[in-house]
């Protein structure tokens, strides 16, 4: 497995980029640089993605998230800072070295599929392996297995134009899986899909990563998608990462007014869990009904419908985490209204 580490990454478009980085490090506002024809696309981005973690970078258009991921895999050279994969600095690698890293360590899944229309589904899924020079028999075997994993077994000899949008995106995902790389970089991979198909692809990604434990950096502008997929989420604004945390962290303690406004319409009942609102100092009553800490708030209503007493929240080993009451559930779900009335 592989991890990714980004340290103080900058990307400046325009004249004298190194000088503009120096000014930003001294505290200049990126907005002050625009008049000189400069765009500070990414400013001082720092984060680490652990092995097997799904790390979502979320922001509106122009926030710098796509520029950031293109620096991670070397499609764009950073103005300053460094990217490490397994503690190896890939920032200053040659083109040949970067090509090797992409073939062996990192695969990219693009928003618009990037499939070859004249190649079959199987050929598209095996393309990365063919570029690597893999034996033809192994290409067929591994590409076929990847297509099976994404639910496209039996479609190997079709062509992209014969597939729906969701199926074409599955081929793109299969191509990344077939290479066997530990790291998947996904840039707005599901944003071009219809809502129902997008939901299906999110489900599939969650199921696949439960099996494969890939390290994923996922770029999106969709907050609900970020909350659903991310083990942790980085919120970007104007090139800067303004908060990193779990979905629960960001919902319960937004770093600033921008993040608070961004998350105010999230369905908290699907994101917050019993563990997040449990009173860890309370003593449970004898015979209290245990519920897993991962239980979303929406499901707690059903459990509480026939009883008024608190529930005992437990971890995966059935160890007590605390107590949750109907009042605590109501308070958590009504947080947005209370905040907006304040």
N, C-alpha and C positions, 0 to 999 in steps of 0.2 A: 504494500500500500504506500501511497505517497501523500505528502502534505505540501501545502503552498504557503509561502510567507511573502508578504508585500511590505516593504519598508520605505516610508517617506517618499512615495511616488508622486512625481509631477509630470504633467504634459502641457507644454505651452506652445500654442500656434501663433506665429507672427515673428517680427524681427527681434533680435537679441534675446532669445529665450533664456539663456543662462543668466543674463542680467536680471530678467524678470523673476526668475526663481529666487535670486538673491534678495530682491525687494520683497517678495512674498514671505520669505523666511524672516525678514526684518519686521514684518507686521503690516505690509501694505495690503489694502483691500483689492481683491481681484477686479472689482468693478472699476477701480481707478486706472487699470491698464487698458481698458477697452478703447479709449480715445486714441491710443497710439497704435491701433490696429492689432492688438494682442488679445487672444482668447486663452484664459487659464482654464483648460478643459478638466484637468485633474490637479488638485492641490493637496499635497501632504497626506496622501492616502496610506494608511498603515493597518494591516490586519493579518491574522494567521488563520488558515483553514486546516483543521485537523484531519488526519486520515479517516476516511469514511464519512466525513461531515458534508451535509448540504448547506452551503453558505449562499444566501440570496443577497444580491446587491439590487436595491430598489430605489427608483427615483423617477421623476417626471422627465419628459423630453428635454434634452439639453443639460441634464444634471451631471453628465460625464461618465455614466455607467458603462456604456459601450466602448468608449475610449479606454477606460480602465481595463476591461477584459481583453482588449486587443494588445495592450501592453503586457498582460500576463503571459500571453502565448507568443509574443514577439512580432506580431503583425505591425505594431507601432513601437518605435524606440522611445523610451521615456526621456524626458529632458533631464530628469534627475531622479535619484532613488534606485531601488533594486528590487528584483523579483527572484525568489529562491524556490526551487522545487527539490524537495528532499535535501535541503541545506546547500544545494548547488546553485550559484548565481547564474541565471540564464540571461541577465540583462546585457552583458557584453559578449555574448557568444557570436561566432561567425554564422553566416547563413547556413552552412553545412551542419554546424553543431545544432542550430535551432531546428533544422529539418529533422535531425535525429531525435531531438527531444519531443517534437510533435508526433513523430511516428511511434515512439516507445513510451512516452509519459503522458502526453496530453492530446485529447481529441476535442474537436469543436463541432457543435451542433448549431447550425445557423437558422435564422428566422424564416428564410425563404427556401428551405430544403436543400438548395444547391445540388440537385440531382442532374445526372446526364440523361437527356431525353432519349438518346439513341442506344442506351444501355439497358439491359433488363434489370429488374429489381435485384436479382442475385448479383449481377455484375456491379451495380451501384453499391450494394452492401459490402462487397469485397474489394472496393476500389482502393481503400487505404492499404490493405494488405498487398495488393498488386503493385502499388507504388513502392512498397517496402521490398519487393522482390521475393515474396513468399511463394512457396511451391503451389502450383495450381490445385492440386488435390486438397491441400490444407486450406486454401482460399475458399473452395466450395464448401468444405466441412464447417469452417468457422463462420462464414457468412450465412450459411443455412441455419446454424445454431442461433446466431444473433437474430435472424428473421423469426425463428420460432419463439424466441424470448419476447419479441414485441408483437406477437400474434399474427404474423404474416406467412406462416407456413402454408404452402400451396399456391402462393403468389409469386414464386421465384422467377418464372419465365414471362411475367407481365412487364409492361413498360410504364414509366411514371405517368404518362397521360391517361392510362387506364385506371388510375387510382384516385381516390378522394384526397382532399387536402390532408386529412388526418392520417391516412395511410402513407402518403408521401413523407410526412414528418416522421412516421415510424421507421421508414427506410433510412432516413437521415440518422435517426437514433441507432438503428441497427448497424450502420456503417461505423459509427463511433464505438459501439460495443465490440464489433468484430475485431478491431485492432488490439483489443485487450489492454488498452492503456488504463492506468489507475485514476487519472484525472479527466473529468468531463467538464468542458466549458460550454455553457449554453446561453447564447445571446438572444433574448426575446424569442426563445424557441417555439413557444406556443401562441404568440400574440396574433399571428395571422389566421388562427383557427376560429371557427364558430364556437360560441360558449359551451355547447354540449360536448363537442369534440375536444375542446380544450380541457374540460373537466376529465374526460376519459384519458387524455394523455397525462394529466397530472396524476391520476390514479395509477396509471401504468408505471410512471417514473417512481412513485413511492413504492410500488410492489417490486419493481426491478432492483431498486437500491436496497431494499430489505434483504434481497438475495445476494447482491453483488458487492455491496458496501463500497461503491465508488466514492471518490472525493469529487464533489460537484460544486462549481461556482455557477450560479444561475442568475442571469440578468433579467429583470422585469420592471415594467412600470405599473403592474397590477398588484395593488396592496393585498387583496384577498389571496392571490396566487402566492405571493411572498409568505404570507402568514401560514398558508397551507403546506408549502413545500419546505420552508427553511428550518433547519435546526437552529440557526442564528440568521439574523437579518442585519445588513448594513444599509442605512438610509442615507442617500446622497442628495445634496442640494448645492447647485452652483459650483460643482467640482469638488466639494468637500464631503467627507463622511461625517455626518452630524450625530449619528448614534449607531451603536452596534449592540445587539442583544437578542434574546429569544423573542418570539411573538408576544409572550406574556409580559416580558420586561418592558417592551415598547408600549404595549397597551396600558399597563399599570403605572409606568413612570416615564412618559415621553420626555426627551431631553430638553425640548424647547417648544415654543408656540407653534413653529412650523410642523414639527412631528405630531404634536397634539391635534392640530387641524387635519393633518394627513390621515390620522387613524380614527377620527371621530365617527365615521360611518361604517367602521368594521363591525361585522356581526360577532360581538363579544361572546355570545353563547357557544360559538363553534371554536373559539380560540382559547378562551380561559378554561382552566381545568379545576377539578376539585382540589388538587394539591396547591394550586396558586392562591386559593382563597381560604384554605384551612387555617383554623386557629390552632397553632402548634402548642399553645400553653394550656388549652382547655383539657379537662379530664372527661373522657367519654363515659356515658352511662352504661351500666351493665346491660349486656345484650344489644348494644348499638350495632346497627347493620353496617358491615364493612363495604366500602366502595374503592376501586382502584384510584390512585391519585391522578391517573391520566384521563379519567372520565370527564368529558366536556360538560359545561354547565347546562347545555340544552338537555342532556340526558339525566341530569340530577333532578329536574322537575318531575319526570316520570317516577323516579325512585321516591320522591317526597310527597307524591300526590295523596298517598294513603296514610301518611304518618307526619306528625309535627315534630318529632324528636330529632336531634342532630344525628348525622351519619358519621361513622368512623372512617377516615381516609387512611388507606394503607398503600405501601409501596409494592413493587413486584414480588417481594419476598413476604408479603403480608405483615410487614412491620408497621406499627401505627405512625402516621405522620401528623395527625391532628384531628380536629372535629370541624365539620361544616354544618351550618344551620340554614334553614330557609331564608332567614333574614340576611345572611351573608351572601347567598346567591342573588337575592333581589338587589342588594346594594351594589354588587359587582356589575350586574346587568344594567342598572339604572345610572351608572357612573357618568355616562355621556350627558344624560339629561341634567344631572346635578351640576356638572361642569359648565354646561351651556347656560344654566340659570344663574350661576355665580357672577 
